[in-house]
Amino acid sequence: MKILFVATVQSHICQFHLPIMDMLQKNGYEVHVAARNNLAEKNGLSMKYADKVFDIPFERSPFNTKNIGAYKQLKKIMKDEKYDIVHCHTPVGGILARLAGRKFRKDGLRMIYTAHGFHFYDGAPKKNWIIYYPIEKFMSRYTDDLITITEEDYKLAKDRNFKGNIHHVHGVGVNTDKFVKLSEEDRQKLRLDKGYTDEFIILCTGELNRNKNQAMLIKAMKEIVIKYPEAKLLLAGNGPEHDNLVKLIEELNLGDNVELLGYRTDIQDYVNICDLVVSASHREGLPLNIMEAMICGKPVIASDNRGHRELIKNNENGKLIKLDNNNGFENSINSLIENKKIANYLCKNALEMIKPFSVENIKEELIKIYIKK
């Protein structure tokens, strides 16, 4: 059996799908990858568990004319390699792979697409429904199996009569070997190794872009440090908003309280040394960074959006904040700094509620889809 993983960029494959590729190889599959090679931007991130890797010059914008050449390359690869399964991800990778694989489906190719969060959803901007909904509805006719990673997307696809078999899978899976709750002794040692002592560490992980909305957290820190000067916000990731965020930190005189870590391949260490994980993003599919925080026993404060609601039950295993609540993050962060009993209660529940999202469970869910006759 031969399977091709397609995504716009190789970092997506490396960050989210390597455990599944490892599982497939161990089950006798020949695994190939087709995506643009952007790994040099990702500080040592590397491809594993792939028998062949094709560097395809996908562009993130579906309207970029360079994608025509990428489409032709992908179509030729499918023709030459004669895959049994193509599993595609990300909007551009998903569209071009399904278009390129159209005529090969009659020869037995199965086309699987994982929607990592539809751009159209309850509360999404009207333009998202106008642009993205018709595209996804149309593309479903070239999809044998549509995998959704949130209950909301699953219900939407069912209710709107998308073509193909529709499945719900609990995300991409948390690596429970890599992300483990440390003892307090090991945690304190790791903090010292990373150069921290008595700070109250708040961690936010994600690409530095407008959707992730790190600027809101930086502005909240301006007020938080007045009351708690030992508070420190760590922003892990790189991206187009980097320079704007640096400027904002300087304008608010937060150089001692906000640190840009860049892209990290040792993010599990920072999850373990932190006291709190936060996310202020406008939109999420099913955020792995929140799952990683929960599996390490960290309290979470996150914006109230579809992906966060899938993981967090407000005041049970975390806190959800409306983005129009200007003081929401500030007040909630202060409350958890002040009240460790509440923080511990959230952590205890999080450790229990995250179990279905482990990578081992995801492997079981996906293999049932792959081997389906």
C-alpha positions as CSV (number, residue, x, y, z in Angstrom):
1,M,0.0,0.0,0.0
2,K,1.3,3.5,-0.9
3,I,0.0,6.7,0.7
4,L,0.8,10.3,-0.1
5,F,0.5,13.0,2.5
6,V,-0.1,16.5,0.9
7,A,0.0,19.8,2.7
8,T,0.9,23.4,1.7
9,V,4.2,23.3,3.7
10,Q,6.3,20.5,5.1
11,S,6.3,22.0,8.6
12,H,2.6,21.2,8.8
13,I,3.4,17.5,8.2
14,C,6.3,17.5,10.7
15,Q,4.4,19.3,13.4
16,F,1.2,17.2,13.2
17,H,1.4,14.0,11.3
18,L,4.8,12.2,12.0
19,P,3.3,9.8,14.6
20,I,0.7,8.7,12.1
21,M,3.3,8.3,9.3
22,D,5.4,6.2,11.7
23,M,2.4,4.0,12.5
24,L,1.7,3.5,8.8
25,Q,5.3,2.5,8.0
26,K,5.3,0.0,10.8
27,N,2.1,-1.4,9.3
28,G,3.8,-1.9,5.9
29,Y,2.7,1.2,4.1
30,E,5.1,3.1,1.8
31,V,4.7,6.8,2.9
32,H,5.4,9.8,0.6
33,V,5.1,13.5,1.3
34,A,4.3,16.4,-1.1
35,A,4.6,19.9,0.2
36,R,6.8,23.0,0.0
37,N,10.0,22.7,1.9
38,N,10.0,25.5,4.5
39,L,11.9,23.6,7.2
40,A,14.8,26.0,7.2
41,E,12.5,28.6,8.7
42,K,11.6,26.3,11.5
43,N,14.8,26.1,13.6
44,G,15.8,22.5,13.1
45,L,12.4,20.8,12.4
46,S,13.0,17.8,10.3
47,M,11.0,15.3,8.2
48,K,10.9,11.7,9.4
49,Y,9.0,8.5,8.4
50,A,8.8,9.4,4.7
51,D,10.1,7.1,2.0
52,K,10.0,9.9,-0.5
53,V,9.6,13.7,-0.1
54,F,8.6,15.9,-3.0
55,D,9.3,19.6,-2.7
56,I,6.2,21.2,-4.3
57,P,6.1,25.1,-4.6
58,F,2.6,25.5,-3.1
59,E,1.7,29.1,-2.1
60,R,-0.7,29.8,0.8
61,S,-3.0,31.9,-1.3
62,P,-5.3,29.8,-3.4
63,F,-5.3,32.6,-6.0
64,N,-1.5,32.7,-6.5
65,T,-0.8,31.7,-10.1
66,K,2.3,29.8,-9.0
67,N,-0.1,27.1,-7.7
68,I,-0.8,26.2,-11.3
69,G,2.7,24.8,-11.6
70,A,2.4,23.1,-8.3
71,Y,-0.9,21.5,-9.4
72,K,0.8,20.1,-12.6
73,Q,3.7,18.7,-10.5
74,L,1.4,17.0,-8.1
75,K,-0.7,15.5,-10.9
76,K,2.4,14.0,-12.5
77,I,3.5,12.5,-9.1
78,M,0.1,10.9,-8.7
79,K,0.3,9.5,-12.2
80,D,3.8,8.1,-11.8
81,E,3.5,6.7,-8.3
82,K,0.0,5.2,-8.5
83,Y,-1.0,5.7,-4.9
84,D,-3.7,3.7,-3.0
85,I,-4.5,6.7,-0.7
86,V,-3.8,10.4,-0.8
87,H,-4.4,12.1,2.5
88,C,-4.4,15.9,2.1
89,H,-4.4,18.7,4.6
90,T,-4.5,22.5,4.7
91,P,-6.7,24.6,2.4
92,V,-4.4,24.9,-0.6
93,G,-2.9,21.4,-0.3
94,G,-6.4,20.0,0.1
95,I,-7.8,21.8,-2.9
96,L,-5.0,21.1,-5.3
97,A,-4.6,17.4,-4.2
98,R,-8.2,16.7,-4.8
99,L,-8.3,18.4,-8.2
100,A,-5.1,16.6,-9.2
101,G,-6.4,13.2,-8.1
102,R,-9.8,13.4,-9.8
103,K,-9.3,11.1,-12.7
104,F,-7.2,8.6,-10.6
105,R,-10.1,7.9,-8.3
106,K,-11.7,5.8,-11.0
107,D,-8.6,3.6,-10.9
108,G,-9.0,3.0,-7.2
109,L,-7.3,6.0,-5.5
110,R,-9.0,7.0,-2.2
111,M,-8.9,10.7,-1.5
112,I,-9.0,11.6,2.2
113,Y,-9.1,15.2,3.3
114,T,-8.7,16.4,6.9
115,A,-10.4,19.7,7.6
116,H,-8.3,21.3,10.4
117,G,-11.2,23.8,11.1
118,F,-13.5,25.1,8.4
119,H,-13.1,28.8,7.7
120,F,-16.9,29.0,7.8
121,Y,-18.6,28.3,11.1
122,D,-21.2,29.8,13.5
123,G,-20.1,33.4,14.1
124,A,-17.6,33.5,11.2
125,P,-17.5,36.6,9.0
126,K,-20.0,36.6,6.2
127,K,-17.3,36.7,3.6
128,N,-16.0,33.4,4.8
129,W,-19.3,31.8,4.1
130,I,-19.4,33.5,0.7
131,I,-15.9,32.4,-0.3
132,Y,-14.9,29.3,1.5
133,Y,-18.2,27.4,2.0
134,P,-19.0,27.0,-1.7
135,I,-15.4,25.9,-2.4
136,E,-15.5,23.2,0.3
137,K,-19.0,22.0,-0.6
138,F,-17.9,21.7,-4.3
139,M,-14.6,19.9,-3.4
140,S,-16.5,17.4,-1.3
141,R,-17.5,15.7,-4.6
142,Y,-13.9,14.7,-5.1
143,T,-13.5,13.5,-1.5
144,D,-14.0,9.9,-0.5
145,D,-13.5,10.5,3.2
146,L,-13.8,13.9,4.9
147,I,-12.2,13.9,8.4
148,T,-13.3,16.7,10.8
149,I,-11.6,17.4,14.1
150,T,-14.3,19.3,15.9
151,E,-17.9,18.2,16.6
152,E,-19.1,21.5,15.2
153,D,-17.5,20.9,11.8
154,Y,-18.7,17.3,11.8
155,K,-22.3,18.4,12.4
156,L,-22.0,21.2,9.8
157,A,-20.7,18.8,7.1
158,K,-23.5,16.3,7.9
159,D,-26.3,18.9,8.0
160,R,-25.1,20.5,4.7
161,N,-25.0,17.2,2.9
162,F,-21.3,17.2,2.0
163,K,-20.3,14.3,-0.3
164,G,-18.2,11.4,0.8
165,N,-18.0,9.6,4.1
166,I,-17.8,12.0,7.0
167,H,-15.8,11.2,10.1
168,H,-15.0,12.8,13.4
169,V,-11.5,12.2,14.8
170,H,-10.1,13.8,18.0
171,G,-7.5,16.0,16.3
172,V,-4.0,15.1,15.4
173,G,-3.1,13.6,18.8
174,V,-1.0,14.7,21.7
175,N,2.4,13.0,21.9
176,T,2.2,11.6,25.4
177,D,5.8,10.4,25.3
178,K,7.1,14.0,24.6
179,F,4.5,15.9,26.7
180,V,4.4,14.5,30.2
181,K,3.6,16.2,33.6
182,L,6.9,16.6,35.5
183,S,7.4,16.3,39.2
184,E,7.8,19.6,41.0
185,E,11.5,18.8,41.6
186,D,12.2,18.1,37.9
187,R,10.2,21.2,36.9
188,Q,12.2,23.5,39.1
189,K,15.5,22.1,37.8
190,L,14.3,22.6,34.3
191,R,13.3,26.2,35.1
192,L,16.8,26.9,36.3
193,D,18.3,25.2,33.2
194,K,16.3,27.6,31.0
195,G,17.4,30.7,33.1
196,Y,14.2,31.3,35.1
197,T,13.8,31.5,38.9
198,D,10.8,32.9,40.7
199,E,8.9,34.4,37.7
200,F,5.2,33.6,37.1
201,I,5.6,32.3,33.6
202,I,2.7,32.6,31.1
203,L,3.2,30.8,27.8
204,C,1.6,31.4,24.4
205,T,2.6,29.2,21.5
206,G,1.8,29.8,17.8
207,E,2.7,31.6,14.6
208,L,3.1,35.3,15.2
209,N,0.2,36.4,13.0
210,R,-3.0,38.5,13.4
211,N,-5.2,35.5,13.9
212,K,-3.2,34.4,16.9
213,N,-3.7,37.9,18.3
214,Q,-0.6,38.0,20.6
215,A,-0.9,41.8,20.7
216,M,-4.0,41.4,23.0
217,L,-1.9,39.4,25.5
218,I,0.9,41.9,25.4
219,K,-1.5,44.7,26.1
220,A,-3.0,42.8,29.0
221,M,0.5,42.3,30.5
222,K,0.9,46.1,30.8
223,E,-1.8,46.0,33.6
224,I,-0.9,42.6,35.0
225,V,2.7,43.6,35.8
226,I,1.6,46.6,37.8
227,K,0.1,44.2,40.4
228,Y,2.4,41.3,39.7
229,P,5.8,42.5,38.5
230,E,7.2,38.9,38.6
231,A,4.8,37.9,35.7
232,K,6.5,37.1,32.5
233,L,4.9,36.3,29.1
234,L,6.8,34.0,26.8
235,L,5.7,34.0,23.1
236,A,7.0,30.9,21.2
237,G,6.8,31.1,17.4
238,N,7.8,33.1,14.4
239,G,5.8,34.8,11.8
240,P,4.8,38.0,9.9
241,E,3.8,40.0,13.0
242,H,7.2,39.7,14.7
243,D,8.4,43.2,14.1
244,N,5.0,44.7,15.1
245,L,5.0,42.8,18.3
246,V,8.6,43.9,19.1
247,K,7.5,47.5,18.6
248,L,4.5,47.1,20.8
249,I,6.6,45.6,23.6
250,E,9.0,48.5,23.4
251,E,6.1,51.1,23.4
252,L,4.7,49.6,26.5
253,N,8.1,49.3,28.2
254,L,7.6,45.5,28.7
255,G,11.1,44.4,27.7
256,D,11.6,42.7,31.1
257,N,8.1,41.0,31.1
258,V,7.6,39.8,27.5
259,E,10.1,37.5,25.8
260,L,10.0,36.3,22.2
261,L,11.4,32.8,22.1
262,G,11.3,32.3,18.3
263,Y,10.3,28.9,16.8
264,R,11.1,26.1,19.3
265,T,11.7,22.4,18.8
266,D,11.9,22.0,22.6
267,I,8.5,23.5,23.3
268,Q,7.7,20.7,25.7
269,D,10.3,22.1,28.1
270,Y,8.6,25.5,28.1
271,V,5.1,24.0,28.6
272,N,6.5,22.2,31.7
273,I,8.3,25.2,33.2
274,C,5.3,27.6,32.8
275,D,2.6,28.3,35.3
276,L,-0.1,29.1,32.8
277,V,-0.9,28.7,29.1
278,V,-2.9,31.3,27.2
279,S,-4.2,31.8,23.7
280,A,-6.1,34.8,22.4
281,S,-6.6,33.6,18.8
282,H,-9.7,34.7,16.8
283,R,-10.1,31.3,15.1
284,E,-8.9,27.8,15.8
285,G,-9.6,24.3,14.4
286,L,-8.5,22.1,17.3
287,P,-5.3,23.6,18.8
288,L,-2.6,21.2,19.6
289,N,-0.8,23.7,21.9
290,I,-3.9,23.7,24.3
291,M,-3.9,19.9,24.3
292,E,-0.2,19.8,25.1
293,A,-0.8,22.2,28.0
294,M,-3.6,20.1,29.4
295,I,-1.6,16.8,29.2
296,C,1.2,18.5,31.1
297,G,-1.3,19.6,33.9
298,K,-1.3,23.3,33.1
299,P,-4.2,25.7,33.7
300,V,-5.4,27.3,30.4
301,I,-7.0,30.7,29.6
302,A,-8.2,31.0,26.0
303,S,-10.4,33.0,23.8
304,D,-13.9,31.7,23.3
305,N,-13.8,30.2,19.8
306,R,-14.9,27.0,18.2
307,G,-11.6,25.1,18.6
308,H,-11.0,26.2,22.2
309,R,-14.6,25.3,23.1
310,E,-14.0,21.8,21.8
311,L,-11.3,21.3,24.5
312,I,-12.2,23.7,27.3
313,K,-15.4,23.7,29.5
314,N,-15.4,27.1,31.1
315,N,-14.4,27.0,34.8
316,E,-14.2,23.2,34.7
317,N,-10.8,22.5,33.0
318,G,-9.9,26.1,31.9
319,K,-11.3,29.5,31.3
320,L,-12.8,30.9,28.1
321,I,-12.7,34.7,27.4
322,K,-14.8,36.7,25.0
323,L,-12.5,38.7,22.8
324,D,-14.7,41.8,23.2
325,N,-14.1,41.6,26.9
326,N,-11.2,44.1,27.1
327,N,-10.2,43.1,30.6
328,G,-11.0,39.4,30.3
329,F,-7.4,38.1,30.0
330,E,-6.0,40.5,32.6
331,N,-8.7,39.6,35.2
332,S,-8.5,35.9,34.6
333,I,-4.7,35.8,34.7
334,N,-4.6,37.8,37.9
335,S,-7.2,35.5,39.5
336,L,-5.1,32.4,38.8
337,I,-1.9,34.1,40.0
338,E,-3.8,34.8,43.3
339,N,-5.6,31.5,43.7
340,K,-3.6,28.4,43.3
341,K,-6.5,26.2,44.5
342,I,-8.6,27.2,41.5
343,A,-5.6,26.6,39.2
344,N,-5.0,23.2,40.6
345,Y,-8.7,22.3,40.2
346,L,-8.6,23.2,36.5
347,C,-5.4,21.2,36.0
348,K,-6.9,18.1,37.6
349,N,-9.9,18.2,35.4
350,A,-7.9,18.9,32.3
351,L,-5.7,15.8,32.8
352,E,-8.8,13.7,32.8
353,M,-10.7,15.4,30.0
354,I,-7.7,15.3,27.5
355,K,-7.4,11.5,27.4
356,P,-9.4,10.9,24.2
357,F,-7.0,13.3,22.4
358,S,-3.9,11.2,22.9
359,V,-1.9,10.3,19.8
360,E,-2.4,6.6,20.6
361,N,-6.2,7.0,20.4
362,I,-5.9,9.1,17.2
363,K,-3.9,6.3,15.6
364,E,-6.7,3.8,16.4
365,E,-9.3,6.2,14.9
366,L,-7.4,6.8,11.7
367,I,-6.3,3.2,11.0
368,K,-10.0,2.3,10.9
369,I,-10.4,4.9,8.1
370,Y,-7.3,3.8,6.2
371,I,-8.1,0.1,6.1
372,K,-11.8,0.6,5.3
373,K,-12.8,-1.4,2.3
